[in-house]
Amino acid sequence: MTVQMIFLAFFGGAAVWFGVVVFRTHSMVRSALALLFSQTAIGAMFLVMQAEFLGVLQIMMMATEMSVMAIFMVMFMMDPGGMGKMDMTHQKRLSLWAGGIGLLAALLLVWLPDWGPVALSVPGAHEQAADLGRELLGRSMLIFQSAGLTILTAMVAATMAAIVPNAEQRK
Amino acid sequence: MSILVVLLSLAAGAYALAVIERWAVHGHLSLTGPAWAALALMGRESLLARKSDRLFFELGPVLLLVAGLMAVAVIPLAPELIITDLATGALFLNAALAYVLVALIMAGWGPNGAYAMIAGWRFLGQFIAYAMLIVMPITAVAMRAESLSTVEIVASQAQLWNVLYQPMGFVLFVVAAMGLAWLPPLDLPDATGELAGGVEAEYTGVRLAVLRLARMVIILALAGATVTFYLGGWLGPWLPAWAWSAIKILVVAAAMLSVGRYMPRIREARYLALSWKLGISLALANIFVVGVIALVVPI
């Protein structure tokens, strides 16, 4: 249990530290990849907490998502390499307030509700994957399928809106 | 113990693969060739581009190697000969291979060179198009095995190998694997003809040696995945289990390396369009067909 706590604290610390790096660096690619490693550390925390499927899934999904974000950041920022020492922060007062309120809300959420007893025994990884599958294709199926379909529709619509038809297609 | 055995066989496999690649490219078989080439790389000056992103430049090849080794960890060479038999092995393989993308973006962005950067971002497009064609065929494989554990996936093929059970998934997976390992004719990130080496362009000396080694490990990991998921892993008559794994993995890897020598490189836009429009539809159809077969005739 203590070894588990040490690893959990280590990966938690890593997640927070990489989160800080996101804002400290001027390079957009470094920033995006720091966010990726922060999320990977959270995936490692899942693994430490013996939620194997969730951990592996988190580690897998974030790699592609953050890489895609990196290319958009490079495309839209004026100084993507951070070599021009341009200040890209803005609305600092608002961000401070939003960050402070977010932190407060997270702390309240941790301390105030009654989370019930801590799970002392965890089902094996095989059972966890099977249980998760039954949950996703049973009770929660409608929620997840409608969320998935909504995201897919949004993606198709966004792509269609982004495509500028060229001269040949307009005819 | 099994970690040591797997790592040693990985080293031997990487060397054998280097010999085969040299044979396929230059046309003459030389058993000591890769060793001399590696020594030459070690002795060569390691250049560093001006205003490079040093951290990414150094970390790129290393992360590539780590991703390859992680992927190898869940590939069984025999029933007991596997580094870790995770309950989510097939998913873990994808997770490890996703970091090939991160490593190549780092290696492309790091040296502050136009060719390398274009190549890195080009691999992003290529990877996102082909990641689905890795994941969806594996879904169908896991459906038949009723498990994500790679050992159980091999065991599920005792009656009939998946290459016959779901041939469409096999073809999609192999094409996607070649895209993921940027093997010719899908070697767009280091397209020698147009990008002058692409991601590899700015690397020299020891760093290039690590990059090349990492790529060999990734090719072996993907060949191992193909064998595990479709060619019955260690299953086979007469020979011991590990021998069957070794033979199959080397044959698949050699085939992957050789195919590109006889095919022209595909233009990037066409290659991506093929994946999104044809590949993903076929992969979904494959899942459906396998699902129906699994329900109607359980073998």
Interface residues (C-beta under 8 A of the other chain):
Chain A: S27 V29 R30 L33 L36 E52 F53 V56 L57 I59 M60 A63 T64 M66 S67 V68 A70 I71 V74 G81 M83 G124 A125 H126 Q128 A129
Chain B: K51 D53 L55 F56 L86 A87 T88 L91 F92 N94 A95 A98 Y99 L101 V102 I105 M106 W109 N112 W121 L124 F127 I128 A131 S147 L148 S149
